[in-house]
Amino acid sequence: MSEGLRERKKRQTRQRISEVAVGLFVARGFDHVTIAEVAEAAEVSVNTVYNYFPAKEDLVLPPEEASPDRLAGIVRGRAPGQSAAGAVLARLREEVRGRERTVGLTPGFGPVLEMMRAAPTLAARLEDLGRQMTEALAGELAAESGAAPDDPLVRVMAWHIGCLHALIYAEIGRRTTAGERPEAIAGAVLELLDVVEGVLGERVLAYAVREG
């Protein structure tokens, strides 16, 4: 179904507000910019900003992009014959090769990352997001297997997958902060993913293979 005029205008407004806000945050610091200033710069009302972004942090980390369901969603949508860890590794490789915004490999992301790390509420949200992703993944794996959510094997497997996911983001962040270009970072991270896969072991890589 094609996007209607109303939906397109809403999407464009949302994108403009977010881009204006991030630009202001990078220039002046997250904590030094008010929602009123974002609204004025984006030429919308304060209520309009809050309609699209209920919390100030959502302007930088919108829930649809920084979702606690990310890992569970990847595993839920895996193809027949693919394991839980295999699905996450495949998605990360795809995003890194495409230098996607999801993994922070777009040009100019360095200043945005520095701004996020300098803002305590954003740094705390990022840290909590990783925990929520792992918990949601454990819930998904438990539901699929019929195990209890606190089953030790489910929790350990979710932890392994959550850690490999966090490692890739940490490596991208480290290299971005060091000033490396996205294409160089992508190459190095793809090599790291190969190493990660080799270290995980068959027990993790063969866990929760989706039946055909």
C-alpha positions as CSV (number, residue, x, y, z in Angstrom):
1,M,0.0,0.0,0.0
2,S,1.4,3.4,-1.0
3,E,1.9,6.1,1.6
4,G,-0.9,8.6,1.7
5,L,-0.4,12.4,1.7
6,R,-1.3,12.7,5.3
7,E,1.1,10.0,6.4
8,R,3.9,11.4,4.2
9,K,3.4,14.9,5.8
10,K,3.5,13.4,9.3
11,R,6.6,11.4,8.5
12,Q,8.3,14.4,7.0
13,T,7.4,16.6,10.0
14,R,8.7,14.0,12.4
15,Q,11.9,13.7,10.5
16,R,12.4,17.4,10.4
17,I,11.8,17.8,14.1
18,S,14.3,15.0,14.9
19,E,17.0,16.4,12.5
20,V,16.6,19.9,13.9
21,A,16.8,18.7,17.5
22,V,19.9,16.5,16.9
23,G,21.6,19.4,15.2
24,L,20.9,21.7,18.2
25,F,21.9,19.0,20.7
26,V,25.3,18.4,18.9
27,A,26.0,22.2,18.7
28,R,25.0,23.0,22.3
29,G,24.7,19.9,24.3
30,F,21.6,17.8,25.0
31,D,21.0,19.3,28.4
32,H,21.3,22.9,27.2
33,V,18.5,22.8,24.6
34,T,14.9,23.0,25.6
35,I,11.9,21.5,23.8
36,A,10.6,25.1,23.2
37,E,13.9,25.9,21.4
38,V,13.5,22.7,19.3
39,A,10.0,23.7,18.4
40,E,10.9,27.2,17.4
41,A,13.8,26.0,15.2
42,A,11.6,23.4,13.6
43,E,8.8,25.9,13.1
44,V,6.2,23.8,14.9
45,S,4.5,24.2,18.3
46,V,5.8,22.6,21.5
47,N,2.7,20.4,21.6
48,T,3.5,19.1,18.1
49,V,7.0,18.1,19.3
50,Y,5.5,16.2,22.2
51,N,2.9,14.6,20.0
52,Y,5.7,13.0,18.0
53,F,8.2,12.6,20.8
54,P,6.7,12.2,24.3
55,A,10.1,12.4,25.9
56,K,13.1,14.6,25.1
57,E,15.3,11.5,24.8
58,D,13.0,10.2,22.1
59,L,14.3,12.9,19.8
60,V,17.7,11.2,19.7
61,L,16.6,7.6,20.4
62,P,13.2,7.1,18.9
63,P,11.5,3.9,20.2
64,E,11.0,2.5,16.8
65,E,14.7,2.7,16.1
66,A,16.0,2.0,19.6
67,S,13.6,-0.7,20.6
68,P,13.9,-3.1,23.5
69,D,12.3,-5.7,21.1
70,R,15.2,-5.5,18.6
71,L,16.9,-8.8,19.3
72,A,13.6,-10.6,20.0
73,G,12.2,-9.3,16.8
74,I,15.2,-10.5,14.8
75,V,15.0,-14.0,16.3
76,R,11.2,-14.1,15.9
77,G,11.5,-13.4,12.2
78,R,14.4,-15.8,11.5
79,A,14.2,-18.1,8.5
80,P,13.7,-21.9,8.7
81,G,17.0,-23.6,9.5
82,Q,18.4,-20.5,11.1
83,S,19.4,-20.4,14.8
84,A,18.8,-17.5,17.2
85,A,22.4,-16.5,17.3
86,G,22.8,-17.0,13.5
87,A,19.9,-14.7,12.8
88,V,21.4,-11.9,14.9
89,L,24.8,-12.4,13.3
90,A,23.3,-12.3,9.8
91,R,21.3,-9.1,10.6
92,L,24.4,-7.4,12.0
93,R,26.4,-8.3,8.9
94,E,23.6,-7.0,6.7
95,E,23.4,-3.7,8.6
96,V,27.2,-3.2,8.7
97,R,27.6,-4.0,5.0
98,G,24.9,-1.5,4.2
99,R,26.4,1.1,6.7
100,E,23.0,1.6,8.1
101,R,21.9,4.2,10.6
102,T,20.8,1.4,12.9
103,V,24.4,0.6,13.7
104,G,25.7,4.1,13.6
105,L,27.6,3.8,10.3
106,T,26.3,6.9,8.6
107,P,28.6,9.9,7.8
108,G,28.7,12.5,10.6
109,F,27.7,10.1,13.4
110,G,30.8,10.8,15.5
111,P,29.6,14.2,16.9
112,V,26.2,12.7,17.6
113,L,27.7,9.8,19.5
114,E,29.9,12.2,21.6
115,M,26.8,14.2,22.4
116,M,24.9,11.1,23.5
117,R,27.7,10.0,25.7
118,A,28.0,13.4,27.4
119,A,24.3,13.4,28.3
120,P,23.6,11.3,31.5
121,T,20.0,10.6,30.6
122,L,20.9,9.4,27.1
123,A,23.8,7.3,28.4
124,A,21.5,5.7,31.0
125,R,18.9,5.0,28.4
126,L,21.4,3.3,26.2
127,E,22.7,1.1,29.0
128,D,19.1,0.2,30.1
129,L,18.2,-0.5,26.5
130,G,20.8,-3.3,26.3
131,R,19.4,-4.9,29.4
132,Q,15.9,-4.7,28.1
133,M,16.9,-6.2,24.7
134,T,18.4,-9.2,26.5
135,E,15.4,-9.7,28.8
136,A,13.0,-9.5,25.8
137,L,15.1,-12.0,23.9
138,A,15.0,-14.4,26.9
139,G,11.3,-14.1,26.9
140,E,11.0,-14.8,23.2
141,L,13.3,-17.9,23.5
142,A,11.4,-19.1,26.5
143,A,8.1,-18.8,24.7
144,E,9.3,-20.7,21.7
145,S,10.8,-23.5,23.7
146,G,8.1,-23.7,26.4
147,A,10.6,-23.1,29.1
148,A,10.1,-20.8,32.1
149,P,11.4,-17.2,31.5
150,D,14.0,-17.7,34.3
151,D,15.2,-21.0,32.9
152,P,19.0,-20.9,33.2
153,L,19.7,-22.2,29.7
154,V,17.4,-19.6,28.2
155,R,19.0,-16.8,30.2
156,V,22.5,-17.9,29.3
157,M,21.8,-18.1,25.6
158,A,20.1,-14.7,25.6
159,W,23.1,-13.2,27.5
160,H,25.5,-14.6,25.0
161,I,23.5,-13.1,22.1
162,G,23.0,-9.8,23.9
163,C,26.8,-9.6,24.7
164,L,27.8,-10.2,21.0
165,H,25.3,-7.5,20.0
166,A,26.7,-5.0,22.6
167,L,30.2,-5.8,21.5
168,I,29.6,-4.8,17.9
169,Y,28.0,-1.6,19.0
170,A,30.9,-0.9,21.4
171,E,33.4,-1.5,18.6
172,I,31.6,0.8,16.2
173,G,31.4,3.4,18.9
174,R,35.1,3.1,19.7
175,R,36.2,3.4,16.1
176,T,33.8,6.2,15.4
177,T,35.2,8.2,18.4
178,A,38.7,7.6,17.1
179,G,37.7,9.3,13.8
180,E,37.7,6.3,11.5
181,R,35.6,6.5,8.4
182,P,32.4,4.4,8.1
183,E,33.8,2.2,5.3
184,A,36.9,1.4,7.4
185,I,34.8,0.7,10.4
186,A,32.5,-1.6,8.4
187,G,35.4,-3.7,7.2
188,A,36.9,-4.1,10.7
189,V,33.5,-4.9,12.2
190,L,32.8,-7.6,9.6
191,E,36.1,-9.2,10.5
192,L,35.2,-9.0,14.2
193,L,31.9,-10.7,13.5
194,D,33.7,-13.6,11.9
195,V,35.9,-13.9,15.0
196,V,32.8,-13.7,17.3
197,E,31.1,-16.5,15.4
198,G,34.2,-18.6,15.6
199,V,34.4,-18.2,19.4
200,L,30.8,-18.7,20.2
201,G,30.9,-22.4,19.7
202,E,28.4,-25.0,18.4
203,R,26.3,-25.0,21.5
204,V,25.3,-21.4,21.1
205,L,25.3,-21.3,17.3
206,A,23.0,-24.3,17.1
207,Y,20.6,-23.2,19.8
208,A,16.9,-22.6,18.8
209,V,17.2,-23.5,15.2
210,R,13.8,-22.7,13.5
211,E,12.2,-25.8,12.0
212,G,11.3,-25.8,8.3
